[in-house]
Amino acid sequence: MKPVIAIVGKTNVGKSTLFNLLNKTNKSIVGNTSGLTRDRKYGTIKIKEKRIILIDTIGIDYSDKRFLKKTNQQLNIAIKESNIIMFILDARTSIIEKEKTFFQKLRKLNKDIFLIINKIDKIKNKNINNEFFDLGNNNIFFISSTQNKGIEKILKKIKNYKFKDEKKKIEFKKEIKVSIIGVPNVGKSTLINCIIKDKNRLIHSKIPGSTIDNNEIKYYIKNNKYILIDTAGIKRKSKIKNELEKKSIKKTIYSIKISSLSVILIDATKEITKQEIKIINLVLNLNKGLIILINKCDKIKEKEKEKIKEKLKSRINFLKFIKILYISAKENTGVKSIFKYINKIYELIEMKISPNKITKIIKKATTEHKPPINNGKKTKLKFAHQSISNRSIIVIHGSNIKNLNNSYKRYLENYLQKELKIFGLQIFLKFKEQKDYSKSKK
């Protein structure tokens, strides 16, 4: 296993900002609101040949009774996994008694502790409180994470730290990034916990907004590596209350863009919303793979499943090419089959199809249903191939392309989809006049 560093401390002391600095990303949402991180968030520190796992943990908020029990579970797991614990304190305030008690508990674990005193730029008289030295820790660092001050000293200490030897790196056949999406409180975190068989990995709650930041979880089946992204629920614009929620939704959309495919959850016990239809169309229009999971099926009768499918079919034209699975994340029903279809769709996304095969299918389609004639001019479709930039885009070269109406283009898309046996991924067509063919295949 790689060496692990856990960042711990009470809420709003700068854990996520330090995590982003050390990890050199903006994976954690940061802001002035307490409690923005509610699950363990993983990153990597790369120092020369060393690759160290970094964990951003939940801020300990002793006043928040709703999340206190579950956040402590998350925190304990992170601490148990770690070789080094970075305990962060706020330079501006006195250490509260509960922090002292918590620090003493950490010391009993016989793990190395880096005591990080953050926000030193906020101290007016620049006098450091002696309480920090009184804790009796050898490794103490005074930093300003927002101004990137003192970070180099931490990195130097990590560089010189002697970790236990890492195991030989495993080579994976596939590495598939999957975003788990949907409206708020539909069961996304519960699904991931069910998949990885860790009911406490991600906080799931009936309280809206339990997930406010995206979380990447690595999962392995044989020699395949999956990166599951637990995302914040995408709300309607009219329901977004503040900048934090806007930022959270932007990160969810970004996660869809960087994923190979998305898995959208729909609550079987509720009516399908316009927002869910918009999310589905967003994924398809971004040329991403898609699986629809009807969740909480343990709460409905068998005949209700078909009704849900019919409702979706009436609102999404492309639905016949999308795989719909009926599951219960809470009861672990139907969950195993998800990865079977993730693998199949990923293979279709990566599939290379010969230009000769695609051209033959186009010729067959135009024979069965001839292109429209406009002002006596016939459209001739002569040659087709996959786009170099995106394999789900088929480039068709021909003459009098402008004669083709949208109805005929949709006919060709559906024909290709059926003949190539592609599901979970929408084929898009790009047409080019023959004269452009000699220039390039974009």
C-alpha atoms as one frame of an Amber mdcrd trajectory, in Angstrom:
protein
   0.000   0.000   0.000   1.067   3.588  -0.607   1.884   5.709   2.468  -1.061
   7.770   3.725  -1.379  11.242   5.300  -4.669  12.324   6.914  -5.521  16.010
   7.469  -7.696  16.477  10.573  -9.055  19.309  12.694 -12.216  21.206  13.540
 -14.335  22.921  10.885 -13.109  25.961   8.965  -9.414  25.757   9.984  -8.245
  25.392   6.358  -7.979  21.618   5.855  -9.377  21.632   2.322  -7.211  24.588
   1.274  -4.099  22.778   2.512  -5.277  19.572   0.812  -5.624  21.428  -2.504
  -2.172  23.006  -2.131  -0.414  19.740  -1.350  -2.428  17.848  -3.954  -2.069
  20.722  -6.471  -5.744  20.504  -7.434  -9.037  22.118  -6.498 -10.748  18.813
  -5.700 -12.108  20.114  -2.400 -14.601  22.968  -2.367 -13.390  25.704  -0.034
 -15.263  28.636   1.435 -16.102  30.538   4.596 -18.978  28.218   5.487 -18.192
  25.559   8.078 -18.500  21.874   7.241 -18.028  21.924   3.455 -16.219  18.557
   3.503 -18.442  15.759   4.794 -16.745  12.663   3.373 -13.158  11.451   3.112
 -11.582  12.947   0.008  -8.467  11.378  -1.499  -5.610  12.957  -3.438  -1.950
  12.257  -4.173   1.280  14.031  -3.272   4.072  13.402  -5.764   7.586  14.127
  -4.507  10.230  12.784  -6.882   9.627   9.023  -6.882   7.338   9.097  -3.851
   3.567   8.873  -4.355   1.696   9.498  -1.114  -2.061   9.290  -0.566  -3.552
  12.402   1.026  -6.925  12.360   2.820  -9.009  15.476   3.428 -11.323  14.683
   6.335 -14.548  16.036   7.719 -14.210  19.073   9.963 -15.126  18.228  13.537
 -18.122  20.367  14.447 -19.118  19.512  17.995 -22.267  21.631  17.709 -23.684
  19.827  14.653 -25.595  16.902  16.168 -27.047  15.822  12.795 -23.721  14.734
  11.344 -21.551  14.257  14.440 -21.905  10.475  14.712 -21.323   9.788  11.016
 -18.512  12.328  10.690 -16.658  10.660  13.559 -16.931   7.334  11.728 -15.393
   8.925   8.633 -12.643  10.550  10.690 -11.736   7.358  12.546 -11.388   5.423
   9.287  -9.053   8.087   7.831  -6.907   8.146  10.973  -6.686   4.360  11.028
  -5.499   4.298   7.387  -2.809   6.957   7.866   0.935   6.874   8.567   1.078
  10.607   9.328  -1.666  12.755  10.849  -1.678  16.478  10.089  -3.567  18.105
  12.949  -4.560  21.675  12.010  -5.251  24.470  14.490  -6.265  28.085  13.942
  -3.477  30.512  14.900  -6.010  33.225  15.751  -7.853  31.358  18.503  -7.076
  29.588  21.744  -7.139  25.809  21.728 -10.448  24.566  23.066 -10.481  21.775
  25.631 -12.019  19.283  23.214  -9.147  19.871  20.776  -6.599  19.159  23.501
  -8.417  15.951  24.418  -8.578  14.896  20.776  -4.863  15.643  20.284  -3.927
  13.486  23.282  -5.965  10.615  21.809  -4.018  10.974  18.559  -0.699  10.766
  20.405  -1.684   7.445  21.953  -1.972   5.904  18.486   1.819   5.922  18.054
   1.568   7.674  14.697   3.644  10.674  13.636   1.736  13.923  14.070   2.442
  17.131  12.148   0.977  20.002  14.162  -0.063  22.638  11.588  -0.832  26.127
  12.884  -2.734  27.800  10.050  -3.822  31.401   9.313  -0.711  33.067  10.777
  -1.278  35.888   8.263  -4.402  36.820  10.252  -2.478  37.530  13.497  -2.081
  41.288  13.911   0.723  41.400  16.475   2.461  38.310  14.988   2.860  36.797
  18.455   2.332  33.050  18.421   0.215  31.666  21.233   2.416  29.578  23.598
  -0.424  27.048  23.914   0.679  25.510  20.613   4.176  24.790  21.976   2.709
  23.502  25.246   1.171  20.568  23.366   4.700  19.138  23.277   4.797  18.069
  19.643   8.169  17.920  17.851   6.869  18.524  14.323   5.189  21.949  14.370
   4.621  24.142  11.299   3.305  27.705  11.101   1.594  28.360   7.794  -0.876
  30.419   5.812  -2.611  28.052   3.405  -4.433  30.890   1.608  -1.110  32.685
   0.943   0.895  29.486   0.355   3.321  30.348   3.165   5.155  27.588   5.045
   3.980  24.842   2.675   7.486  24.132   1.372   8.656  23.199   4.877   5.869
  20.619   5.129   6.757  19.165   1.718  10.449  19.007   2.686   9.564  17.101
   5.858   7.423  14.653   3.857  10.224  14.255   1.302  12.697  13.224   4.022
  10.211  11.070   5.914  10.987   7.347   5.855   7.853   5.460   4.896   7.626
   1.689   4.732   8.368   0.217   1.288   5.446   0.269  -1.116   4.176  -2.851
  -2.817   4.789  -3.389  -6.524   2.498  -1.291  -8.692  -0.415  -3.197 -10.270
  -1.042  -2.734 -13.983  -4.743  -2.408 -14.798  -6.335  -3.479 -18.085  -8.916
  -0.705 -17.863  -9.341   2.488 -15.879 -12.914   3.687 -16.204 -14.156   6.935
 -14.704 -17.881   6.851 -13.843 -19.858   9.802 -12.496 -22.842   8.946 -10.268
 -25.415  11.676 -10.912 -29.007  12.687 -10.237 -31.161  15.142  -8.348 -30.531
  15.638  -4.590 -31.300  12.834  -2.120 -31.861  10.109  -4.727 -29.409   7.609
  -3.195 -26.074   8.284  -4.943 -23.902   7.979  -1.828 -25.832   4.918  -0.663
 -25.178   3.249  -4.024 -21.415   3.813  -3.834 -21.297   2.558  -0.238 -23.175
  -0.542  -1.384 -20.776  -1.132  -4.301 -17.602  -0.833  -2.227 -19.188  -2.697
   0.698 -18.498   0.098   3.167 -21.700   1.594   4.555 -19.734   4.396   6.244
 -17.495   5.449   3.317 -19.808   8.259   2.194 -22.324  10.026   4.384 -25.867
   9.404   3.228 -28.714  11.148   4.930 -32.323  12.184   4.484 -31.165  15.719
   5.218 -30.884  17.546   1.851 -27.360  18.600   0.930 -25.462  15.737   2.573
 -23.226  15.676  -0.508 -22.032  19.152  -1.461 -18.692  18.294  -3.046 -17.618
  15.666  -5.568 -15.809  12.639  -4.216 -13.648  10.189  -6.166 -13.588   6.608
  -4.888 -11.337   3.966  -6.427 -12.836   0.523  -6.844 -11.238  -2.615  -8.281
 -12.684  -5.728  -9.933  -9.993  -8.187 -10.988  -7.601  -6.146 -13.162 -10.066
  -3.351 -13.841  -9.892  -0.039 -11.988 -12.982   2.135 -11.626 -13.057   5.702
 -10.353 -16.552   6.330  -9.003 -17.427  10.005  -8.612 -20.083  10.770  -6.032
 -21.537  14.106  -7.133 -23.753  16.756  -5.613 -27.379  16.616  -6.748 -28.141
  18.861  -9.722 -30.956  21.218  -8.755 -33.110  23.405 -10.970 -31.792  26.963
 -11.346 -34.758  28.328  -9.406 -33.862  26.063  -6.446 -30.199  27.147  -6.197
 -29.883  29.301  -3.076 -26.263  30.491  -2.951 -22.839  30.612  -4.617 -21.749
  27.435  -2.850 -24.531  25.439  -4.513 -23.674  27.012  -7.893 -20.045  25.983
  -7.480 -21.101  22.499  -6.404 -23.287  21.985  -9.503 -20.523  23.277 -11.790
 -18.209  20.633 -10.341 -20.836  17.957 -10.993 -21.118  18.997 -14.650 -17.314
  18.998 -14.886 -17.286  15.447 -13.479 -19.683  14.356 -16.237 -17.376  15.877
 -18.853 -14.253  14.073 -17.591 -16.006  10.724 -17.118 -16.269   8.010 -19.748
 -19.875   7.457 -18.757 -22.460   8.486 -16.196 -24.903   6.521 -14.077 -28.038
   8.508 -13.278 -30.261   7.476 -10.378 -34.017   8.069 -10.484 -36.212   7.551
  -7.430 -38.825   4.891  -8.227 -41.153   6.246  -5.532 -41.396   9.728  -7.053
 -42.582  11.252 -10.318 -39.891  11.771 -12.964 -39.019  15.454 -13.029 -38.123
  17.838 -15.858 -34.759  18.265 -14.180 -33.992  14.545 -14.496 -34.848  14.641
 -18.213 -32.526  17.636 -18.599 -29.708  15.771 -16.846 -30.134  12.754 -19.142
 -30.063  14.968 -22.238 -27.016  16.817 -20.881 -25.048  13.557 -20.656 -26.097
  12.411 -24.139 -25.339  15.786 -25.727 -21.854  15.682 -24.221 -21.241  12.402
 -26.111 -20.964  10.435 -22.873 -22.148   6.935 -22.093 -25.217   6.575 -19.880
 -26.968   4.009 -17.700 -30.287   4.796 -16.008 -30.815   3.241 -12.581 -34.324
   3.200 -11.171 -33.488   3.153  -7.461 -35.595   2.192  -4.415 -37.415  -0.528
  -6.381 -37.911  -2.458  -3.140 -40.628   0.091  -2.352 -42.740  -0.385  -5.504
 -44.674  -3.236  -7.132 -43.412  -5.055 -10.242 -45.991  -3.509 -12.588 -44.821
  -0.006 -11.577 -41.399  -0.624 -13.165 -42.840  -0.829 -16.673 -44.875   2.330
 -16.087 -41.682   4.214 -15.175 -39.997   2.984 -18.364 -42.980   4.059 -20.485
 -42.922   7.519 -18.909 -39.233   7.875 -19.709 -39.772   6.623 -23.263 -42.471
   9.235 -23.857 -40.080  12.023 -22.848 -36.763  10.848 -24.334 -36.619   9.897
 -28.022 -33.301   8.114 -27.693 -34.360   5.921 -24.778 -34.528   2.650 -26.745
 -30.715   2.690 -26.921 -30.220   3.361 -23.201 -29.921   0.563 -20.636 -32.374
   0.841 -17.741 -31.669  -1.189 -14.595 -33.973  -1.589 -11.605 -32.133  -1.602
  -8.291 -32.300  -0.964  -4.579 -29.002   0.467  -3.329 -30.192   0.181   0.264
 -31.108  -3.525  -0.092 -28.221  -4.339  -2.500 -30.646  -5.588  -5.155 -29.565
  -5.502  -8.816 -26.338  -3.635  -8.019 -23.958  -6.364  -9.267 -25.206  -6.079
 -12.851 -24.213  -2.387 -13.100 -20.542  -3.129 -13.816 -21.438  -5.643 -16.519
 -23.029  -2.805 -18.505 -20.394  -0.233 -17.534 -17.783  -2.524 -19.115 -19.858
  -3.109 -22.249 -20.544   0.588 -22.795 -16.896   1.457 -22.179 -15.881  -1.094
 -24.843 -18.315   0.551 -27.274 -16.902   3.994 -26.452 -13.379   2.730 -27.201
 -14.386   0.579 -30.196 -12.670   1.245 -33.520 -14.894   0.586 -36.527 -13.414
   0.299 -39.996 -14.454   3.003 -42.504 -15.397   0.228 -44.922 -17.937  -1.238
 -42.446 -19.510   2.162 -41.681 -19.697   3.052 -45.388 -21.443  -0.248 -46.174
 -24.060   0.445 -43.472 -24.671   3.944 -44.874 -25.076   2.513 -48.403 -27.553
  -0.038 -47.058 -29.531   2.673 -45.225 -29.740   4.894 -48.330 -30.865   1.925
 -50.444 -33.703   1.109 -48.044 -34.712   4.748 -47.673 -33.355   7.083 -50.323
 -32.230  10.623 -49.378 -34.633  13.448 -50.332 -34.313  15.198 -53.727 -34.322
  19.008 -53.683 -34.700  21.067 -56.889 -33.877  17.999 -58.916 -30.551  17.502
 -57.121 -29.839  14.143 -55.491 -27.831  13.745 -52.320 -25.135  11.094 -52.598
 -23.477   9.754 -49.471 -20.177   8.246 -50.590 -17.855   7.577 -47.676 -18.043
   7.464 -43.853 -15.630   7.034 -40.947 -15.309   7.703 -37.211 -14.129  11.130
 -36.149 -10.546  11.180 -34.935 -11.476  13.440 -32.002 -14.495  11.400 -30.823
 -15.378   7.867 -31.919 -19.096   8.354 -31.278 -19.153  10.958 -34.068 -19.505
   9.523 -37.583 -18.290  11.767 -40.413 -20.166  11.224 -43.689 -18.815  12.659
 -46.949 -21.024  13.238 -49.937 -22.525  15.695 -52.388 -25.509  18.033 -51.944
 -25.450  17.445 -48.200 -27.554  20.564 -47.594 -30.552  18.695 -49.051 -30.708
  16.423 -46.000 -33.381  17.394 -43.474 -33.239  16.653 -39.747 -35.690  13.772
 -40.086 -33.430  11.933 -42.527 -30.354  12.608 -40.401 -32.124  11.082 -37.398
 -33.030   8.082 -39.558 -29.340   7.550 -40.377 -28.319   7.942 -36.724 -30.862
   5.344 -35.601 -29.927   3.009 -38.454 -26.222   3.117 -37.557 -27.032   2.706
 -33.887 -29.045  -0.442 -34.591 -26.653  -1.997 -37.143 -23.571  -1.399 -34.998
 -25.448  -2.678 -31.914 -24.429   0.348 -29.895 -26.338   1.080 -26.675 -25.756
   3.438 -23.777 -24.083   5.887 -26.116 -25.582   8.186 -28.733 -24.097   8.327
 -32.221 -23.822  11.787 -33.736 -23.376  12.483 -37.440 -21.242  15.124 -39.082
 -21.708  15.745 -42.800 -19.089  17.102 -45.208 -19.254  17.982 -48.851 -17.028
  15.795 -50.995 -14.751  18.704 -51.869 -13.609  18.909 -48.204 -12.563  15.252
 -48.110  -9.123  15.756 -49.576  -8.198  18.278 -46.872  -8.586  16.329 -43.668
 -10.635  13.912 -41.580 -11.541  15.850 -38.496
